[in-house]
């Protein structure tokens, strides 16, 4: 099976959807988004820096929970709308040939 690299957009939306779907702890997000701890830290920092997710301190042990912000909700909505406008996934795009080739003149 050929592995297709996910774009940063794909990974960010995977994380946002995981958090929105109830995965608020880092381990659950990591499993849902199929990331290693290092990459998860990178993307959580990126998403927090852009204001798409926020962190909540929870419990006596100082554990962290993540929530999707309003801006993050809008980002998920926009990404889904874009996916509807361009309804192919990356694997299909890599395998299928276009019906008609456009000349580059």
VENQUISUL-V368163 format. One record per pair of residues at least 24 apart in sequence whose ideal C-beta (glycine too) atoms are under 10 Angstrom apart, sorted by the first residue. I is the first residue (numbers start at 0). J is the second residue. D is the distance in whole Angstrom. If there is no record, write none. Layout:
BEGIN
i->I j->J d->D
i->I j->J d->D
END
This chain:
BEGIN
i->0 j->90 d->10
i->1 j->90 d->8
i->1 j->93 d->8
i->1 j->94 d->8
i->2 j->90 d->10
i->3 j->88 d->9
i->3 j->89 d->5
i->3 j->90 d->5
i->3 j->91 d->10
i->3 j->92 d->9
i->3 j->93 d->6
i->3 j->94 d->10
i->4 j->89 d->8
i->5 j->32 d->9
i->5 j->33 d->9
i->5 j->34 d->10
i->5 j->89 d->8
i->6 j->89 d->8
i->7 j->41 d->10
i->7 j->42 d->8
i->7 j->45 d->8
i->8 j->74 d->9
i->8 j->78 d->7
i->8 j->81 d->9
i->9 j->78 d->9
i->9 j->88 d->9
i->9 j->89 d->8
i->10 j->34 d->7
i->10 j->38 d->8
i->10 j->39 d->10
i->10 j->41 d->9
i->10 j->42 d->6
i->10 j->45 d->9
i->10 j->46 d->10
i->11 j->42 d->6
i->11 j->45 d->7
i->11 j->46 d->6
i->11 j->49 d->9
i->11 j->51 d->7
i->11 j->52 d->10
i->11 j->71 d->9
i->11 j->74 d->8
i->11 j->75 d->10
i->11 j->78 d->8
i->12 j->51 d->10
i->12 j->71 d->10
i->12 j->74 d->8
i->12 j->75 d->6
i->12 j->77 d->10
i->12 j->78 d->5
i->12 j->79 d->8
i->12 j->82 d->9
i->13 j->42 d->9
i->14 j->39 d->8
i->14 j->42 d->6
i->14 j->43 d->7
i->14 j->45 d->9
i->14 j->46 d->6
i->14 j->51 d->9
i->14 j->52 d->8
i->14 j->65 d->9
i->14 j->67 d->9
i->14 j->71 d->9
i->15 j->42 d->10
i->15 j->46 d->7
i->15 j->51 d->6
i->15 j->52 d->7
i->15 j->65 d->10
i->15 j->67 d->6
i->15 j->68 d->10
i->15 j->71 d->5
i->15 j->72 d->8
i->15 j->74 d->6
i->15 j->75 d->5
i->15 j->78 d->8
i->16 j->67 d->9
i->16 j->71 d->10
i->16 j->75 d->6
i->16 j->78 d->9
i->16 j->79 d->9
i->17 j->65 d->9
i->17 j->67 d->10
i->18 j->43 d->9
i->18 j->46 d->9
i->18 j->51 d->9
i->18 j->52 d->6
i->18 j->53 d->10
i->18 j->64 d->9
i->18 j->65 d->5
i->18 j->66 d->7
i->18 j->67 d->5
i->18 j->68 d->10
i->18 j->71 d->8
i->18 j->75 d->10
i->19 j->52 d->9
i->19 j->65 d->10
i->19 j->66 d->9
i->19 j->67 d->5
i->19 j->71 d->8
i->19 j->72 d->7
i->19 j->75 d->7
i->20 j->67 d->10
i->22 j->64 d->10
i->22 j->65 d->8
i->23 j->52 d->10
i->23 j->54 d->10
i->23 j->55 d->8
i->23 j->57 d->8
i->23 j->62 d->10
i->23 j->63 d->9
i->23 j->64 d->4
i->23 j->65 d->5
i->23 j->66 d->7
i->23 j->67 d->10
i->24 j->57 d->9
i->24 j->62 d->7
i->24 j->63 d->8
i->24 j->64 d->6
i->24 j->65 d->8
i->25 j->62 d->9
i->25 j->63 d->7
i->25 j->64 d->9
i->25 j->65 d->8
i->27 j->65 d->10
i->28 j->52 d->10
i->28 j->65 d->7
i->46 j->70 d->10
i->46 j->71 d->7
i->46 j->74 d->9
i->47 j->71 d->10
i->49 j->74 d->8
i->50 j->74 d->10
i->51 j->75 d->9
END
